[in-house]
Amino acid sequence: VYPLGDKFTVSGQFGLLYSILDLKITNNAGKTENILPQPGPGFNAEVNVNYQPTQNLIAQLGYRYQVFTIEARGPNRSDIITSYDITHGPTFTLVYLF
């Protein structure tokens, strides 16, 4: 957190992720097959501008980017496919302190 004045700050965070998934697919005949997903690494990063108009209220406006990898094979296949699950966009948060 870096102060920009009495009521404004800039903050950021970075975190490492590790996905553990259990994915299955149901074919047209109604049979469920495991597609053998493999755990994968990822990360989450966020930057915010924070405003504290009163002692009990904080407003945050920011941007978040999150990605992790998924490796799996399709039904009845032996080759592994790598895919990336990416979520990103603006964020807005209000925090009321009791």
N, CA, C and O atoms as CSV, one atom per row, in Angstrom:
chain,resi,resn,atom,element,x,y,z
A,1,VAL,N,N,0.860,-1.174,0.000
A,1,VAL,CA,C,0.000,0.000,0.000
A,1,VAL,C,C,0.895,1.222,0.000
A,1,VAL,O,O,1.862,1.307,0.757
A,2,TYR,N,N,0.551,2.177,-0.872
A,2,TYR,CA,C,1.321,3.426,-0.955
A,2,TYR,C,C,0.361,4.599,-0.762
A,2,TYR,O,O,-0.618,4.712,-1.500
A,3,PRO,N,N,0.617,5.467,0.205
A,3,PRO,CA,C,-0.293,6.588,0.449
A,3,PRO,C,C,-0.176,7.669,-0.632
A,3,PRO,O,O,0.921,7.982,-1.095
A,4,LEU,N,N,-1.316,8.228,-1.022
A,4,LEU,CA,C,-1.365,9.338,-1.977
A,4,LEU,C,C,-1.899,10.605,-1.308
A,4,LEU,O,O,-2.055,11.631,-1.970
A,5,GLY,N,N,-2.169,10.548,-0.050
A,5,GLY,CA,C,-2.733,11.657,0.712
A,5,GLY,C,C,-3.425,11.108,1.933
A,5,GLY,O,O,-3.240,9.947,2.296
A,6,ASP,N,N,-4.232,11.954,2.573
A,6,ASP,CA,C,-4.915,11.534,3.795
A,6,ASP,C,C,-5.992,10.493,3.541
A,6,ASP,O,O,-6.220,9.628,4.387
A,7,LYS,N,N,-6.660,10.558,2.393
A,7,LYS,CA,C,-7.803,9.669,2.141
A,7,LYS,C,C,-7.598,8.711,0.975
A,7,LYS,O,O,-8.444,7.848,0.743
A,8,PHE,N,N,-6.505,8.837,0.239
A,8,PHE,CA,C,-6.272,7.995,-0.940
A,8,PHE,C,C,-5.007,7.161,-0.777
A,8,PHE,O,O,-3.999,7.634,-0.252
A,9,THR,N,N,-5.074,5.925,-1.229
A,9,THR,CA,C,-3.899,5.048,-1.291
A,9,THR,C,C,-3.956,4.237,-2.581
A,9,THR,O,O,-5.010,4.120,-3.205
A,10,VAL,N,N,-2.836,3.691,-2.967
A,10,VAL,CA,C,-2.750,2.734,-4.067
A,10,VAL,C,C,-2.265,1.432,-3.444
A,10,VAL,O,O,-1.334,1.432,-2.639
A,11,SER,N,N,-2.901,0.321,-3.819
A,11,SER,CA,C,-2.491,-0.972,-3.274
A,11,SER,C,C,-2.424,-2.002,-4.395
A,11,SER,O,O,-3.028,-1.831,-5.453
A,12,GLY,N,N,-1.695,-3.050,-4.149
A,12,GLY,CA,C,-1.583,-4.131,-5.114
A,12,GLY,C,C,-1.286,-5.429,-4.406
A,12,GLY,O,O,-0.837,-5.446,-3.260
A,13,GLN,N,N,-1.544,-6.516,-5.105
A,13,GLN,CA,C,-1.231,-7.841,-4.556
A,13,GLN,C,C,-0.933,-8.794,-5.697
A,13,GLN,O,O,-1.378,-8.606,-6.829
A,14,PHE,N,N,-0.177,-9.810,-5.368
A,14,PHE,CA,C,0.166,-10.863,-6.315
A,14,PHE,C,C,0.110,-12.177,-5.561
A,14,PHE,O,O,0.639,-12.283,-4.455
A,15,GLY,N,N,-0.526,-13.178,-6.150
A,15,GLY,CA,C,-0.613,-14.481,-5.495
A,15,GLY,C,C,-0.427,-15.611,-6.484
A,15,GLY,O,O,-0.789,-15.486,-7.654
A,16,LEU,N,N,0.127,-16.694,-6.028
A,16,LEU,CA,C,0.289,-17.895,-6.846
A,16,LEU,C,C,-0.896,-18.822,-6.620
A,16,LEU,O,O,-1.398,-18.939,-5.502
A,17,LEU,N,N,-1.338,-19.477,-7.681
A,17,LEU,CA,C,-2.468,-20.401,-7.625
A,17,LEU,C,C,-2.027,-21.779,-8.076
A,17,LEU,O,O,-1.047,-21.920,-8.807
A,18,TYR,N,N,-2.748,-22.783,-7.639
A,18,TYR,CA,C,-2.510,-24.143,-8.105
A,18,TYR,C,C,-3.872,-24.798,-8.239
A,18,TYR,O,O,-4.555,-25.014,-7.237
A,19,SER,N,N,-4.277,-25.117,-9.458
A,19,SER,CA,C,-5.619,-25.659,-9.691
A,19,SER,C,C,-5.640,-27.171,-9.524
A,19,SER,O,O,-4.769,-27.883,-10.024
A,20,ILE,N,N,-6.646,-27.636,-8.816
A,20,ILE,CA,C,-6.898,-29.072,-8.660
A,20,ILE,C,C,-8.335,-29.295,-9.106
A,20,ILE,O,O,-9.271,-28.857,-8.437
A,21,LEU,N,N,-8.513,-29.970,-10.229
A,21,LEU,CA,C,-9.832,-30.119,-10.829
A,21,LEU,C,C,-10.212,-31.581,-10.997
A,21,LEU,O,O,-9.351,-32.449,-11.138
A,22,ASP,N,N,-11.501,-31.837,-10.980
A,22,ASP,CA,C,-12.040,-33.150,-11.309
A,22,ASP,C,C,-13.065,-32.911,-12.407
A,22,ASP,O,O,-14.213,-32.564,-12.127
A,23,LEU,N,N,-12.653,-33.097,-13.652
A,23,LEU,CA,C,-13.523,-32.832,-14.792
A,23,LEU,C,C,-13.985,-34.125,-15.432
A,23,LEU,O,O,-13.209,-35.065,-15.607
A,24,LYS,N,N,-15.254,-34.158,-15.775
A,24,LYS,CA,C,-15.826,-35.305,-16.482
A,24,LYS,C,C,-16.675,-34.764,-17.621
A,24,LYS,O,O,-17.105,-33.611,-17.587
A,25,ILE,N,N,-16.913,-35.582,-18.612
A,25,ILE,CA,C,-17.749,-35.202,-19.746
A,25,ILE,C,C,-18.766,-36.309,-19.982
A,25,ILE,O,O,-18.452,-37.490,-19.839
A,26,THR,N,N,-19.983,-35.924,-20.345
A,26,THR,CA,C,-21.023,-36.896,-20.653
A,26,THR,C,C,-21.237,-36.903,-22.159
A,26,THR,O,O,-21.536,-35.868,-22.754
A,27,ASN,N,N,-21.083,-38.075,-22.774
A,27,ASN,CA,C,-21.234,-38.160,-24.232
A,27,ASN,C,C,-22.709,-38.229,-24.621
A,27,ASN,O,O,-23.584,-38.228,-23.756
A,28,ASN,N,N,-22.980,-38.287,-25.918
A,28,ASN,CA,C,-24.368,-38.301,-26.414
A,28,ASN,C,C,-25.159,-39.525,-25.957
A,28,ASN,O,O,-26.388,-39.481,-25.894
A,29,ALA,N,N,-24.462,-40.616,-25.637
A,29,ALA,CA,C,-25.135,-41.832,-25.167
A,29,ALA,C,C,-25.434,-41.782,-23.670
A,29,ALA,O,O,-26.035,-42.707,-23.125
A,30,GLY,N,N,-25.010,-40.692,-22.996
A,30,GLY,CA,C,-25.260,-40.557,-21.569
A,30,GLY,C,C,-24.180,-41.156,-20.694
A,30,GLY,O,O,-24.321,-41.169,-19.471
A,31,LYS,N,N,-23.091,-41.658,-21.294
A,31,LYS,CA,C,-21.994,-42.241,-20.527
A,31,LYS,C,C,-21.031,-41.138,-20.080
A,31,LYS,O,O,-20.634,-40.285,-20.873
A,32,THR,N,N,-20.663,-41.171,-18.791
A,32,THR,CA,C,-19.739,-40.175,-18.245
A,32,THR,C,C,-18.312,-40.709,-18.329
A,32,THR,O,O,-18.031,-41.844,-17.945
A,33,GLU,N,N,-17.412,-39.854,-18.846
A,33,GLU,CA,C,-16.006,-40.231,-18.982
A,33,GLU,C,C,-15.129,-39.212,-18.281
A,33,GLU,O,O,-15.385,-38.010,-18.352
A,34,ASN,N,N,-14.092,-39.692,-17.603
A,34,ASN,CA,C,-13.118,-38.828,-16.959
A,34,ASN,C,C,-12.134,-38.363,-18.025
A,34,ASN,O,O,-11.641,-39.171,-18.811
A,35,ILE,N,N,-11.847,-37.059,-18.054
A,35,ILE,CA,C,-10.904,-36.557,-19.066
A,35,ILE,C,C,-9.502,-36.326,-18.485
A,35,ILE,O,O,-8.657,-35.683,-19.107
A,36,LEU,N,N,-9.275,-36.863,-17.285
A,36,LEU,CA,C,-7.961,-36.871,-16.634
A,36,LEU,C,C,-7.278,-35.506,-16.604
A,36,LEU,O,O,-6.205,-35.353,-17.188
A,37,PRO,N,N,-7.866,-34.517,-15.946
A,37,PRO,CA,C,-7.190,-33.222,-15.845
A,37,PRO,C,C,-5.973,-33.318,-14.936
A,37,PRO,O,O,-5.975,-34.070,-13.961
A,38,GLN,N,N,-4.942,-32.560,-15.255
A,38,GLN,CA,C,-3.732,-32.507,-14.454
A,38,GLN,C,C,-3.688,-31.163,-13.724
A,38,GLN,O,O,-4.055,-30.142,-14.307
A,39,PRO,N,N,-3.249,-31.138,-12.467
A,39,PRO,CA,C,-3.131,-29.872,-11.743
A,39,PRO,C,C,-2.207,-28.917,-12.483
A,39,PRO,O,O,-1.264,-29.346,-13.148
A,40,GLY,N,N,-2.478,-27.624,-12.366
A,40,GLY,CA,C,-1.660,-26.642,-13.067
A,40,GLY,C,C,-1.436,-25.381,-12.260
A,40,GLY,O,O,-2.255,-25.023,-11.414
A,41,PRO,N,N,-0.323,-24.707,-12.520
A,41,PRO,CA,C,-0.001,-23.466,-11.813
A,41,PRO,C,C,-0.730,-22.268,-12.419
A,41,PRO,O,O,-1.242,-22.329,-13.536
A,42,GLY,N,N,-0.761,-21.200,-11.665
A,42,GLY,CA,C,-1.350,-19.959,-12.149
A,42,GLY,C,C,-1.003,-18.818,-11.208
A,42,GLY,O,O,-0.269,-18.996,-10.236
A,43,PHE,N,N,-1.546,-17.639,-11.514
A,43,PHE,CA,C,-1.321,-16.501,-10.631
A,43,PHE,C,C,-2.494,-15.533,-10.697
A,43,PHE,O,O,-3.305,-15.568,-11.622
A,44,ASN,N,N,-2.559,-14.672,-9.691
A,44,ASN,CA,C,-3.569,-13.644,-9.569
A,44,ASN,C,C,-2.844,-12.346,-9.234
A,44,ASN,O,O,-2.010,-12.330,-8.329
A,45,ALA,N,N,-3.146,-11.247,-9.948
A,45,ALA,CA,C,-2.548,-9.942,-9.671
A,45,ALA,C,C,-3.651,-8.893,-9.680
A,45,ALA,O,O,-4.592,-8.971,-10.469
A,46,GLU,N,N,-3.525,-7.919,-8.800
A,46,GLU,CA,C,-4.549,-6.883,-8.678
A,46,GLU,C,C,-3.905,-5.572,-8.254
A,46,GLU,O,O,-2.968,-5.558,-7.455
A,47,VAL,N,N,-4.415,-4.466,-8.798
A,47,VAL,CA,C,-3.993,-3.129,-8.379
A,47,VAL,C,C,-5.260,-2.313,-8.123
A,47,VAL,O,O,-6.231,-2.412,-8.872
A,48,ASN,N,N,-5.243,-1.501,-7.052
A,48,ASN,CA,C,-6.417,-0.734,-6.641
A,48,ASN,C,C,-6.050,0.683,-6.245
A,48,ASN,O,O,-4.951,0.946,-5.757
A,49,VAL,N,N,-6.993,1.594,-6.466
A,49,VAL,CA,C,-6.953,2.923,-5.873
A,49,VAL,C,C,-8.015,2.911,-4.783
A,49,VAL,O,O,-9.173,2.583,-5.041
A,50,ASN,N,N,-7.625,3.266,-3.574
A,50,ASN,CA,C,-8.501,3.187,-2.416
A,50,ASN,C,C,-8.827,4.589,-1.898
A,50,ASN,O,O,-7.957,5.457,-1.827
A,51,TYR,N,N,-10.092,4.790,-1.540
A,51,TYR,CA,C,-10.550,6.064,-0.998
A,51,TYR,C,C,-11.292,5.786,0.299
A,51,TYR,O,O,-12.187,4.941,0.338
A,52,GLN,N,N,-10.923,6.499,1.366
A,52,GLN,CA,C,-11.560,6.309,2.666
A,52,GLN,C,C,-12.227,7.629,3.078
A,52,GLN,O,O,-11.617,8.449,3.765
A,53,PRO,N,N,-13.512,7.833,2.643
A,53,PRO,CA,C,-14.197,9.088,2.939
A,53,PRO,C,C,-14.520,9.275,4.427
A,53,PRO,O,O,-14.552,10.402,4.922
A,54,THR,N,N,-14.760,8.156,5.142
A,54,THR,CA,C,-14.998,8.199,6.585
A,54,THR,C,C,-14.162,7.101,7.230
A,54,THR,O,O,-13.573,6.266,6.544
A,55,GLN,N,N,-14.121,7.116,8.551
A,55,GLN,CA,C,-13.323,6.115,9.257
A,55,GLN,C,C,-13.869,4.701,9.054
A,55,GLN,O,O,-13.117,3.735,9.177
A,56,ASN,N,N,-15.169,4.558,8.744
A,56,ASN,CA,C,-15.798,3.241,8.622
A,56,ASN,C,C,-16.025,2.784,7.196
A,56,ASN,O,O,-16.579,1.701,7.002
A,57,LEU,N,N,-15.635,3.536,6.198
A,57,LEU,CA,C,-15.944,3.177,4.815
A,57,LEU,C,C,-14.704,3.294,3.927
A,57,LEU,O,O,-13.986,4.293,3.962
A,58,ILE,N,N,-14.472,2.246,3.128
A,58,ILE,CA,C,-13.378,2.240,2.144
A,58,ILE,C,C,-13.972,1.861,0.797
A,58,ILE,O,O,-14.694,0.869,0.692
A,59,ALA,N,N,-13.673,2.644,-0.234
A,59,ALA,CA,C,-14.090,2.338,-1.602
A,59,ALA,C,C,-12.828,2.020,-2.408
A,59,ALA,O,O,-11.836,2.745,-2.329
A,60,GLN,N,N,-12.871,0.934,-3.181
A,60,GLN,CA,C,-11.732,0.521,-3.999
A,60,GLN,C,C,-12.166,0.421,-5.453
A,60,GLN,O,O,-13.228,-0.122,-5.756
A,61,LEU,N,N,-11.348,0.943,-6.343
A,61,LEU,CA,C,-11.534,0.794,-7.778
A,61,LEU,C,C,-10.239,0.216,-8.315
A,61,LEU,O,O,-9.166,0.766,-8.066
A,62,GLY,N,N,-10.324,-0.895,-9.055
A,62,GLY,CA,C,-9.095,-1.542,-9.476
A,62,GLY,C,C,-9.255,-2.412,-10.704
A,62,GLY,O,O,-10.258,-2.359,-11.416
A,63,TYR,N,N,-8.222,-3.217,-10.925
A,63,TYR,CA,C,-8.188,-4.138,-12.058
A,63,TYR,C,C,-7.547,-5.437,-11.583
A,63,TYR,O,O,-6.535,-5.421,-10.884
A,64,ARG,N,N,-8.150,-6.569,-11.972
A,64,ARG,CA,C,-7.644,-7.890,-11.580
A,64,ARG,C,C,-7.371,-8.728,-12.822
A,64,ARG,O,O,-8.120,-8.683,-13.798
A,65,TYR,N,N,-6.278,-9.498,-12.767
A,65,TYR,CA,C,-5.930,-10.446,-13.828
A,65,TYR,C,C,-5.594,-11.764,-13.153
A,65,TYR,O,O,-4.761,-11.817,-12.248
A,66,GLN,N,N,-6.260,-12.845,-13.608
A,66,GLN,CA,C,-6.026,-14.174,-13.034
A,66,GLN,C,C,-5.939,-15.193,-14.152
A,66,GLN,O,O,-6.742,-15.168,-15.084
A,67,VAL,N,N,-4.970,-16.087,-14.064
A,67,VAL,CA,C,-4.811,-17.136,-15.067
A,67,VAL,C,C,-4.293,-18.403,-14.402
A,67,VAL,O,O,-3.458,-18.343,-13.499
A,68,PHE,N,N,-4.792,-19.554,-14.854
A,68,PHE,CA,C,-4.172,-20.824,-14.475
A,68,PHE,C,C,-4.291,-21.796,-15.638
A,68,PHE,O,O,-5.149,-21.647,-16.508
A,69,THR,N,N,-3.422,-22.784,-15.637
A,69,THR,CA,C,-3.369,-23.744,-16.742
A,69,THR,C,C,-4.137,-25.011,-16.384
A,69,THR,O,O,-4.209,-25.421,-15.226
A,70,ILE,N,N,-4.700,-25.608,-17.415
A,70,ILE,CA,C,-5.391,-26.889,-17.281
A,70,ILE,C,C,-4.836,-27.801,-18.375
A,70,ILE,O,O,-4.810,-27.426,-19.547
A,71,GLU,N,N,-4.403,-28.975,-17.996
A,71,GLU,CA,C,-3.964,-29.975,-18.961
A,71,GLU,C,C,-4.879,-31.184,-18.823
A,71,GLU,O,O,-5.077,-31.702,-17.723
A,72,ALA,N,N,-5.431,-31.627,-19.939
A,72,ALA,CA,C,-6.363,-32.768,-19.894
A,72,ALA,C,C,-6.361,-33.452,-21.259
A,72,ALA,O,O,-5.867,-32.904,-22.245
A,73,ARG,N,N,-6.924,-34.656,-21.295
A,73,ARG,CA,C,-7.077,-35.359,-22.567
A,73,ARG,C,C,-8.567,-35.494,-22.845
A,73,ARG,O,O,-9.367,-35.628,-21.920
A,74,GLY,N,N,-8.930,-35.460,-24.098
A,74,GLY,CA,C,-10.318,-35.652,-24.478
A,74,GLY,C,C,-10.733,-37.100,-24.334
A,74,GLY,O,O,-9.878,-37.979,-24.227
A,75,PRO,N,N,-12.039,-37.367,-24.330
A,75,PRO,CA,C,-12.512,-38.749,-24.233
A,75,PRO,C,C,-11.966,-39.613,-25.368
A,75,PRO,O,O,-11.942,-39.196,-26.526
A,76,ASN,N,N,-11.533,-40.808,-25.019
A,76,ASN,CA,C,-10.987,-41.775,-25.984
A,76,ASN,C,C,-9.774,-41.241,-26.745
A,76,ASN,O,O,-9.535,-41.633,-27.887
A,77,ARG,N,N,-9.017,-40.355,-26.120
A,77,ARG,CA,C,-7.817,-39.795,-26.759
A,77,ARG,C,C,-6.632,-40.000,-25.841
A,77,ARG,O,O,-6.795,-40.120,-24.627
A,78,SER,N,N,-5.448,-40.041,-26.411
A,78,SER,CA,C,-4.247,-40.205,-25.600
A,78,SER,C,C,-3.425,-38.917,-25.511
A,78,SER,O,O,-2.583,-38.790,-24.623
A,79,ASP,N,N,-3.658,-37.947,-26.429
A,79,ASP,CA,C,-2.872,-36.711,-26.403
A,79,ASP,C,C,-3.428,-35.737,-25.361
A,79,ASP,O,O,-4.637,-35.656,-25.144
A,80,ILE,N,N,-2.518,-35.005,-24.728
A,80,ILE,CA,C,-2.850,-34.034,-23.688
A,80,ILE,C,C,-2.946,-32.648,-24.321
A,80,ILE,O,O,-2.086,-32.263,-25.113
A,81,ILE,N,N,-3.991,-31.902,-23.973
A,81,ILE,CA,C,-4.193,-30.547,-24.470
A,81,ILE,C,C,-4.014,-29.579,-23.302
A,81,ILE,O,O,-4.527,-29.820,-22.209
A,82,THR,N,N,-3.287,-28.485,-23.532
A,82,THR,CA,C,-3.114,-27.453,-22.519
A,82,THR,C,C,-4.045,-26.294,-22.839
A,82,THR,O,O,-4.117,-25.827,-23.976
A,83,SER,N,N,-4.758,-25.840,-21.812
A,83,SER,CA,C,-5.677,-24.718,-21.959
A,83,SER,C,C,-5.421,-23.735,-20.819
A,83,SER,O,O,-4.918,-24.119,-19.763
A,84,TYR,N,N,-5.766,-22.479,-21.033
A,84,TYR,CA,C,-5.576,-21.449,-20.018
A,84,TYR,C,C,-6.923,-20.856,-19.637
A,84,TYR,O,O,-7.686,-20.431,-20.505
A,85,ASP,N,N,-7.216,-20.825,-18.348
A,85,ASP,CA,C,-8.424,-20.195,-17.839
A,85,ASP,C,C,-8.018,-18.788,-17.391
A,85,ASP,O,O,-7.292,-18.628,-16.411
A,86,ILE,N,N,-8.492,-17.775,-18.116
A,86,ILE,CA,C,-8.100,-16.393,-17.851
A,86,ILE,C,C,-9.333,-15.576,-17.473
A,86,ILE,O,O,-10.342,-15.581,-18.178
A,87,THR,N,N,-9.230,-14.883,-16.356
A,87,THR,CA,C,-10.267,-13.969,-15.905
A,87,THR,C,C,-9.602,-12.626,-15.642
A,87,THR,O,O,-8.599,-12.552,-14.932
A,88,HIS,N,N,-10.162,-11.561,-16.216
A,88,HIS,CA,C,-9.599,-10.245,-15.952
A,88,HIS,C,C,-10.672,-9.183,-16.144
A,88,HIS,O,O,-11.663,-9.400,-16.841
A,89,GLY,N,N,-10.460,-8.037,-15.518
A,89,GLY,CA,C,-11.393,-6.938,-15.675
A,89,GLY,C,C,-11.373,-5.991,-14.498
A,89,GLY,O,O,-10.656,-6.203,-13.520
A,90,PRO,N,N,-12.171,-4.940,-14.605
A,90,PRO,CA,C,-12.226,-3.942,-13.542
A,90,PRO,C,C,-12.955,-4.486,-12.312
A,90,PRO,O,O,-13.815,-5.361,-12.417
A,91,THR,N,N,-12.593,-3.949,-11.148
A,91,THR,CA,C,-13.239,-4.329,-9.896
A,91,THR,C,C,-13.661,-3.069,-9.141
A,91,THR,O,O,-13.033,-2.017,-9.255
A,92,PHE,N,N,-14.724,-3.201,-8.379
A,92,PHE,CA,C,-15.177,-2.130,-7.487
A,92,PHE,C,C,-15.616,-2.780,-6.193
A,92,PHE,O,O,-16.408,-3.722,-6.202
A,93,THR,N,N,-15.105,-2.280,-5.081
A,93,THR,CA,C,-15.410,-2.858,-3.775
A,93,THR,C,C,-15.731,-1.747,-2.780
A,93,THR,O,O,-15.060,-0.716,-2.743
A,94,LEU,N,N,-16.762,-1.973,-1.979
A,94,LEU,CA,C,-17.060,-1.116,-0.830
A,94,LEU,C,C,-16.908,-1.945,0.433
A,94,LEU,O,O,-17.464,-3.039,0.538
A,95,VAL,N,N,-16.158,-1.427,1.382
A,95,VAL,CA,C,-15.942,-2.122,2.655
A,95,VAL,C,C,-16.453,-1.225,3.775
A,95,VAL,O,O,-16.032,-0.075,3.901
A,96,TYR,N,N,-17.361,-1.757,4.583
A,96,TYR,CA,C,-17.841,-1.041,5.759
A,96,TYR,C,C,-17.232,-1.690,6.988
A,96,TYR,O,O,-17.386,-2.894,7.197
A,97,LEU,N,N,-16.547,-0.914,7.796
A,97,LEU,CA,C,-15.896,-1.414,9.006
A,97,LEU,C,C,-16.803,-1.211,10.200
A,97,LEU,O,O,-17.259,-0.095,10.445
A,98,PHE,N,N,-17.077,-2.283,10.959
A,98,PHE,CA,C,-17.941,-2.210,12.141
A,98,PHE,C,C,-17.153,-1.812,13.362
A,98,PHE,O,O,-17.717,-1.700,14.451
